[in-house]
Amino acid sequence: MKTYVLLFATILVLSSCRTEDPIPTDEDPQTPELPDDTDTALKGFYLINEGNMFMNKASLDYMDFETGEYKRERFKSANPSEVGGLGDVANDIGIYGSKMYIVVNASNKVEVLDVNTGVKLKQINVDNCRYITFYEGKAYLSTYLGTIGDPSAPLGQVNEIDTTSLSVIRKVDVGRQPEELVAYNNKIYVANSGGYSPPNYESTISVIDIPSFTETNRIEVAINLHRLKMDSEGDLYVSSRGDYFETPSKLFVVDTKTETVKKTFDLAVSNMVIHNDTAYIYSTEFNYFTGKNTISYDAIDTKTETILEDSFLAEGNDELIQIPYGIAINPDTEDIYITDAKDYVTPGDLYCFDKNGEYKWKVQTGDIPAKIQFVNQH
C-alpha cells in the first residue's frame, strides 16, 4: 500500500491530462536489442502492471528471451472472452510449477494461469488480497480483509491455497493489513502494516507455524511494515515505511533463530531484491511536510550487513527514471531491471541495466509497471 489516499488524489489530479500515446500490444511487440539475454536458461519473464485504482487497467506483459520481443496485454490476448481483462490493481505475481498466480487486489481475486500459454485456469476469490509466496506444494496469500481504506477493518489473514485443487484450505488471523510474506523452515513470516488506521500502525512480524497453521509469535520491529525478503543465511530484511511525516522509513534485519531484530539501517526502502548476497534497494520516500519524493538507490552486502559505498546504478543513470516502482535481477546475466511508473496514469517504462549499472535498453509497459517474475526453460 502506497497509501490509497495519496494514490487516489494523484489519479484525480492527473487523469484529466492523460495522453493517448500509441500503446504497443501483443500484435505490435517491441524488440529491444538483447545480445546477452538470448543465451540463457530462462525463457523470459512476465511483468504485471498495477493499473490505476478504480480504473480496471491491470495488465500482463511478457519479455520473450528467445525472440527478443516484449509483448504487452498477454492476459487479454490469451483470454479474449474474459470481460474486463485482468482487473483492478495487479499487486503481486508468482510462478510455482506450471502455474502462474496473479494477485489482483481491488478485484478481490487471484487469477491462476498456465505459465506457458497465459490461459486462465481458475479464479480464486479472496477479499483485498495482497502478496503470495509458495512452500511445499502450497501457496500462501496475505489479505487485508475489509473494505479498502476502512480504519475499522478486521485483522488480516494468511490463506493457504492447495496448488492442485486451487482452493483455499486453511486460514489464520495475523495483524492488521498484512503485506509481504516469506515461507521458511516450516514457518511463515508476514509483515503487518496497520496502514488503514494511521497513526495507529501495526509494528510486528507475525510468525505462523505451518503444520498447525497457528500464529505462534509477533516479532516487534517498527511501524508500518511492508517489504520482507530473506537472505542466504535465513535472516529477514523488513522495511518500515514510517509515518510519512516525522518518522522516516528504515530497514531492519531479523534473526529467524531468535526471532529478534539484530540490525537497523537508517535507510529508506520502497522496494528491494536480494541476489547473490547483495540487497538491491531503491526508495521513493514521500513526505507530507515537503510534498516531495526523495529518490535513492543503495546496496547492502548481506553477508557483512554493511551498506556498500556506491549506488548499483552507474553515474547519471538514476536520472533516466522518474518514479522507480519495481526491481528484479536476472539470475543468469545479473542484469538489473527497474520499472518506472512515471506519472502513475500514463504508460510506464521498463529499463534494463547490466550488472555494472550501465544502461542497455528500455521498453514501454502498461500503467504502473510493478513486478517481474522469471520463467525457466523447463
Secondary structure, DSSP 8 states (H G I E B T S, - for coil): ---HHHHHHHHHHHGGG--------TTS-B----TTTTSSSEEEEEEEE---TTTT--EEEEEETTTTEEE--HHHHH-TT-TTTT-S-EEEEEEETTEEEEEETTTTEEEEEETTT--EEEEEE-TTEEEEEEETTEEEEEE--SSTT-TT----EEEEEETTTTEEEEEEE-SSSEEEEEEETTEEEEEE--TTSTTS---EEEEEETTTTEEEEEEE--SSEEEEEE-TTSEEEEEE-TTSSSS--EEEEEETTTTEEEEEE----SEEEEETTEEEEEEEEEETTTTEEEEEEEEEETTTTEE-SS-SS-TTGGGG-SSEEEEEE-TTT--EEEEE-TTSSSEEEEEEE-TTS-EEEEEEEEESEEEEEEEE--
